[in-house]
Amino acid sequence: MKMGAAGCSGALVKMQGARPSGPGTIVYFASDDCAVEEKRVLKFGGKIQRSKTDIGAYGFIVLAVDTEGNVFGIHSMK
């Protein structure tokens, strides 16, 4: 989140009894270029479920899986 700009903050937390999940809601993180973060996911032990994909007028997305099995998205306009 950038102070004074549109958007919302958030956090990723580990909770006792919670299990990683793929199906369901996917949280997307904003990026200048999701291809950059795609490389970082791999560098830090995550996996790519869907490489950078063009979604037309809405930009691009990457779907990734973290080291605990949680699916998350990365969005960028370029």
PEPEDA-V100839 format. One record per residue. N is the residue number from 1. RES is the residue in three letters. PHI is phi in whole degrees, 0 to 359 (999 if undefined). Layout:
N|RES|PHI  N|RES|PHI
//
This chain:
1|MET|999  2|LYS|252  3|MET|302  4|GLY|81  5|ALA|245  6|ALA|293  7|GLY|128  8|CYS|217  9|SER|269  10|GLY|193  11|ALA|207  12|LEU|254  13|VAL|229  14|LYS|259  15|MET|235  16|GLN|300  17|GLY|89  18|ALA|277  19|ARG|242  20|PRO|300  21|SER|214  22|GLY|256  23|PRO|286  24|GLY|112  25|THR|292  26|ILE|245  27|VAL|274  28|TYR|252  29|PHE|255  30|ALA|282  31|SER|211  32|ASP|290  33|ASP|211  34|CYS|295  35|ALA|295  36|VAL|295  37|GLU|292  38|GLU|303  39|LYS|295  40|ARG|293  41|VAL|303  42|LEU|295  43|LYS|302  44|PHE|260  45|GLY|95  46|GLY|278  47|LYS|234  48|ILE|257  49|GLN|274  50|ARG|216  51|SER|295  52|LYS|314  53|THR|235  54|ASP|285  55|ILE|245  56|GLY|70  57|ALA|297  58|TYR|266  59|GLY|102  60|PHE|221  61|ILE|224  62|VAL|231  63|LEU|251  64|ALA|230  65|VAL|235  66|ASP|283  67|THR|293  68|GLU|256  69|GLY|98  70|ASN|277  71|VAL|270  72|PHE|215  73|GLY|246  74|ILE|233  75|HIS|239  76|SER|211  77|MET|268  78|LYS|232
//
